[in-house]
Amino acid sequence: MGSGIRKTINPNLWTKSLDIEGSINRGQFHYIKSHKINNDTHDDILVGGRGVNPKAGLKWIESPTNISEKRDPTKWKVYDIDPDLESGHGFTLILT
Protein backbone atom coordinates (compact mmCIF):
# COMPACT_ATOMS: atom_id res chain seq x y z
CA MET A 1 0.00 0.00 0.00
CA GLY A 2 1.28 3.43 -0.87
CA SER A 3 1.53 6.68 1.06
CA GLY A 4 2.50 4.99 4.33
CA ILE A 5 -1.08 3.82 5.00
CA ARG A 6 -1.41 0.44 6.68
CA LYS A 7 -4.43 -1.77 6.60
CA THR A 8 -5.02 -4.25 9.40
CA ILE A 9 -6.61 -7.33 7.94
CA ASN A 10 -6.12 -9.56 10.97
CA PRO A 11 -8.94 -8.84 13.48
CA ASN A 12 -6.90 -10.53 16.23
CA LEU A 13 -4.60 -7.50 16.23
CA TRP A 14 -7.40 -5.25 17.52
CA THR A 15 -8.03 -4.88 21.25
CA LYS A 16 -11.18 -3.70 23.00
CA SER A 17 -10.75 -0.95 25.53
CA LEU A 18 -12.40 -1.07 28.92
CA ASP A 19 -14.88 1.61 29.94
CA ILE A 20 -13.71 4.55 32.01
CA GLU A 21 -15.02 3.59 35.44
CA GLY A 22 -16.57 6.94 36.33
CA SER A 23 -18.62 6.93 33.12
CA ILE A 24 -20.34 3.56 33.56
CA ASN A 25 -24.14 3.79 34.02
CA ARG A 26 -23.99 7.59 34.08
CA GLY A 27 -26.30 8.30 31.12
CA GLN A 28 -25.75 8.34 27.38
CA PHE A 29 -22.99 10.56 26.04
CA HIS A 30 -23.78 11.92 22.58
CA TYR A 31 -21.54 14.95 22.26
CA ILE A 32 -17.78 14.86 22.82
CA LYS A 33 -15.00 17.47 22.55
CA SER A 34 -11.37 17.38 23.57
CA HIS A 35 -9.55 20.33 25.06
CA LYS A 36 -6.85 21.19 27.58
CA ILE A 37 -9.07 21.96 30.57
CA ASN A 38 -6.79 22.14 33.61
CA ASN A 39 -3.78 24.01 32.19
CA ASP A 40 -1.58 20.94 31.83
CA THR A 41 -0.27 19.84 28.45
CA HIS A 42 -2.77 17.00 27.96
CA ASP A 43 -6.11 17.05 26.17
CA ASP A 44 -9.01 16.09 28.38
CA ILE A 45 -12.49 15.06 27.24
CA LEU A 46 -15.77 16.91 27.71
CA VAL A 47 -18.95 14.90 27.21
CA GLY A 48 -22.59 15.85 27.16
CA GLY A 49 -25.64 13.76 26.70
CA ARG A 50 -28.92 12.72 28.08
CA GLY A 51 -30.58 9.99 29.98
CA VAL A 52 -33.58 9.58 32.18
CA ASN A 53 -32.19 7.65 35.10
CA PRO A 54 -29.47 8.78 35.44
CA LYS A 55 -29.04 11.98 33.46
CA ALA A 56 -25.72 12.26 31.65
CA GLY A 57 -25.53 16.03 32.02
CA LEU A 58 -22.16 17.58 31.26
CA LYS A 59 -18.94 15.94 32.42
CA TRP A 60 -15.19 16.47 32.29
CA ILE A 61 -13.03 13.36 31.87
CA GLU A 62 -9.51 14.21 32.99
CA SER A 63 -6.60 12.64 31.16
CA PRO A 64 -3.80 11.13 33.23
CA THR A 65 -0.71 13.35 33.29
CA ASN A 66 1.62 10.38 32.92
CA ILE A 67 1.61 9.58 29.21
CA SER A 68 2.24 5.87 29.88
CA GLU A 69 -1.11 5.69 31.74
CA LYS A 70 -3.27 7.11 28.92
CA ARG A 71 -4.23 3.64 27.64
CA ASP A 72 -5.33 2.57 31.12
CA PRO A 73 -9.00 3.57 31.57
CA THR A 74 -8.72 3.23 35.36
CA LYS A 75 -6.36 6.24 35.37
CA TRP A 76 -8.90 8.64 33.82
CA LYS A 77 -11.06 10.63 36.29
CA VAL A 78 -14.64 11.77 35.69
CA TYR A 79 -16.02 15.00 37.16
CA ASP A 80 -19.57 16.31 36.97
CA ILE A 81 -19.84 19.83 35.59
CA ASP A 82 -23.65 19.88 35.58
CA PRO A 83 -25.13 16.45 36.39
CA ASP A 84 -28.73 17.76 36.37
CA LEU A 85 -28.56 19.19 32.84
CA GLU A 86 -31.47 17.71 30.84
CA SER A 87 -29.52 17.61 27.58
CA GLY A 88 -25.80 18.19 27.14
CA HIS A 89 -25.99 18.15 23.34
CA GLY A 90 -24.12 20.78 21.38
CA PHE A 91 -22.31 22.54 24.22
CA THR A 92 -19.83 25.25 23.24
CA LEU A 93 -16.50 26.00 24.88
CA ILE A 94 -15.90 29.67 25.58
CA LEU A 95 -12.26 30.27 26.31
CA THR A 96 -11.23 33.36 28.23
VOGU-3710 file (C-alpha; in Angstrom, 3 decimals, decimal comma):
1> mgsgirktin> 0,000/0,000/0,000  1,283/3,428/-0,867  1,529/6,678/1,060  2,498/4,989/4,325  -1,078/3,824/4,999  -1,408/0,439/6,681  -4,434/-1,773/6,601  -5,023/-4,248/9,396  -6,615/-7,330/7,941  -6,121/-9,563/10,966
11> pnlwtksldi> -8,939/-8,835/13,480  -6,899/-10,531/16,228  -4,601/-7,499/16,230  -7,405/-5,247/17,522  -8,028/-4,880/21,247  -11,181/-3,701/23,002  -10,751/-0,951/25,527  -12,396/-1,070/28,917  -14,876/1,606/29,939  -13,712/4,552/32,011
21> egsinrgqfh> -15,022/3,589/35,443  -16,567/6,938/36,333  -18,619/6,933/33,121  -20,343/3,556/33,558  -24,137/3,790/34,019  -23,991/7,594/34,083  -26,301/8,304/31,116  -25,745/8,338/27,380  -22,986/10,558/26,036  -23,778/11,920/22,580
31> yikshkinnd> -21,544/14,949/22,257  -17,778/14,855/22,818  -15,004/17,469/22,551  -11,371/17,376/23,572  -9,549/20,334/25,057  -6,847/21,193/27,580  -9,066/21,957/30,570  -6,790/22,141/33,609  -3,781/24,014/32,194  -1,582/20,938/31,834
41> thddilvggr> -0,269/19,843/28,451  -2,773/17,005/27,965  -6,108/17,047/26,169  -9,014/16,094/28,382  -12,486/15,060/27,238  -15,769/16,914/27,712  -18,952/14,902/27,212  -22,586/15,845/27,164  -25,643/13,758/26,695  -28,920/12,721/28,081
51> gvnpkaglkw> -30,581/9,985/29,977  -33,577/9,583/32,185  -32,191/7,653/35,100  -29,466/8,779/35,437  -29,045/11,977/33,458  -25,719/12,258/31,652  -25,532/16,026/32,016  -22,165/17,579/31,262  -18,938/15,935/32,421  -15,187/16,468/32,288
61> iesptnisek> -13,029/13,355/31,868  -9,506/14,207/32,987  -6,596/12,645/31,159  -3,798/11,127/33,233  -0,713/13,351/33,289  1,624/10,378/32,920  1,612/9,584/29,208  2,243/5,867/29,878  -1,112/5,688/31,736  -3,270/7,110/28,921
71> rdptkwkvyd> -4,235/3,642/27,638  -5,328/2,569/31,121  -8,999/3,571/31,568  -8,717/3,233/35,362  -6,356/6,244/35,374  -8,899/8,643/33,822  -11,059/10,629/36,287  -14,640/11,772/35,690  -16,017/15,003/37,159  -19,572/16,310/36,970
81> idpdlesghg> -19,839/19,829/35,592  -23,647/19,877/35,583  -25,131/16,451/36,392  -28,726/17,759/36,366  -28,562/19,188/32,844  -31,468/17,712/30,842  -29,520/17,608/27,581  -25,802/18,186/27,143  -25,986/18,146/23,339  -24,115/20,775/21,379
91> ftlilt> -22,315/22,543/24,216  -19,834/25,247/23,242  -16,504/26,003/24,876  -15,901/29,667/25,577  -12,258/30,274/26,312  -11,229/33,360/28,226
//
